[in-house]
């Protein structure tokens, strides 16, 4: 029995006796009710045995809530693996894996669902070396693991949804099930429409936290009962109980939506990898960018990289150039160092003659970050190299590191400057400026608060914040990426990686080189991420980013565990972790809500021991009913 008790010191299975009258209903995976510590608790039957190792008389099951086996044996193993990886409990993770019961839905007659009719052609994956081999392996029932660096272009080679459909079709032809995961509701709507056209209406289900209780449970039951072999979904579908799972495909693993905000804060990329390893199924990460975590798996030969050769990429994709990137351009344009150089207006004017133009503007509200007021170089902590942030002290702002807590007397290592600045920008002001410059042109704004899904092929200025860019019929003629330095200046370890991911997503909406597609980026041409954007070289950037992480001692090369909560609780956790491992302490840092945070960092080979120590200190605290909260995050998504 897995009893619904989230206390770490009780994170194990318990034996209960099954009364004769419940023997036919109490099957593995069903929901039951038991008495635990004097209270009635819900739980799941994990297994039914003829004997028990317990020396005490077993308490009986009180009730079978439902005989429906909703927790499949293979999911039990995945839940346990995820809980152990993140120093969490089985109870916390199983809540993420199995949605709440909806009795009326469970008792209703399930509709008959048609069998998917897979497509036969592969216009996207055939562009990639080894793409055909990947499809063949999936069709033959093997378990390939790959990462696909999509060419960022509106051509078929850059069609992420089509790539997922082709991989799914090959797996379905081999008689196995498929789980296709996307980061948000907008991507899910696009994929759902494409799958309906490819496989037929009703041949799949979608699982998303945005669904109501009945709809979500209905889709979950269809997968658990084997009524469908194809499941689409967001983070909520990472644990989908697809029968005979042959493939998990996950799009854009760098999106922050993949990190669950609920304890133990698992990342869907890790859940997918653990499922692939435990269930011997295929795994495909795909996206226009590549994270350092995926690159690490490539360099450990755990994933096979798929990407088009540079020459083919140049033929397919739009041309990317940096505004005022040469001495000649700087001399010619006195406004070259401004937010909107003349080259931007020239590019927009040329683009509007051929169709819509996309202007990407970083949204307001990023974490405050600091840069050198003289040379604009990102200000980094001299102790740990993490980007510095601003903190208000009395009547002035001071630099502080949010990782190790250092408040340095900062000076710029590039130019020697000592003054700091905090760059800010707004999409609305940019729309006003460009609207005045092009008064006869329609201006469309799209942001997280007011998202536009699609625009037509007619000329228009489309200003969007990262992640809210509409698609354009036939693709954009031109894209302008403003304030590149602002994205790079975020006080986050992943700032450059995230910036390149956002830029490549915008580039993917632009017409190819054969249709004169053009992208202009306004930023520092010497910045590594900007150079990678010009080359459209996401894999190369990921390799260099991983090397930098290794040099600085950050994940995924190391294991990092964060402890947040009351000062005494955090201090105890740190002492325990350092006693069990050779962990290095980063912190403590006082958080805005009054809690404290410290981090422990170990080499990768000590990672399991550090996570076990984090789990053990939580168990000790709950067993002794210690005061003060303690939150544990393993390899936190935000640093």
JOJOGI-V92701 format. One record per run of one state. SS is the DSSP state (H for helix, E for strand, C for the rest). FROM is the first residue (numbers start at 1). TO is the last residue. If there is no record, write none. Layout:
BEGIN
ss->{SS;SS}
from->{FROM;FROM}
to->{TO;TO}
END
This chain:
BEGIN
ss->{C;E;C;H;C;E;C;H;C;E;C;E;C;E;C;E;C;H;C;H;C;H;C;H;C;H;C;E;C;H;C;H;C;E;C;H;C;E;C;H;C;E;C;H;C;E;C;H;E;C;E;H;C;E;C;H;C;E;C;H;C;E;C;H;C;H;C;E;C;E;C;E;C;E;C;E;C;E;C;E;C;E;C;H;C;E;C;E;C;E;C;E;C;E;C;E;C;H;C;H;C;E;C;H;C;E;C;H;C;H;C;E;C;H;C;E;C;E;H;C;E;C}
from->{1;2;4;8;11;17;18;20;23;31;37;39;45;60;61;63;67;73;86;90;98;103;108;125;128;131;140;145;150;156;159;160;174;177;182;185;200;205;208;213;225;230;234;235;238;245;252;256;259;260;267;268;280;282;288;292;300;304;308;310;317;319;323;327;333;342;353;357;361;371;373;378;379;380;381;387;388;389;394;396;401;420;422;427;438;443;447;454;456;461;465;471;473;476;477;478;482;484;489;495;508;510;511;513;516;518;522;528;536;538;553;558;566;567;581;584;591;596;604;624;630;635}
to->{1;3;7;10;16;17;19;22;30;36;38;44;59;60;62;66;72;85;89;97;102;107;124;127;130;139;144;149;155;158;159;173;176;181;184;199;204;207;212;224;229;233;234;237;244;251;255;258;259;266;267;279;281;287;291;299;303;307;309;316;318;322;326;332;341;352;356;360;370;372;377;378;379;380;386;387;388;393;395;400;419;421;426;437;442;446;453;455;460;464;470;472;475;476;477;481;483;488;494;507;509;510;512;515;517;521;527;535;537;552;557;565;566;580;583;590;595;603;623;629;634;639}
END
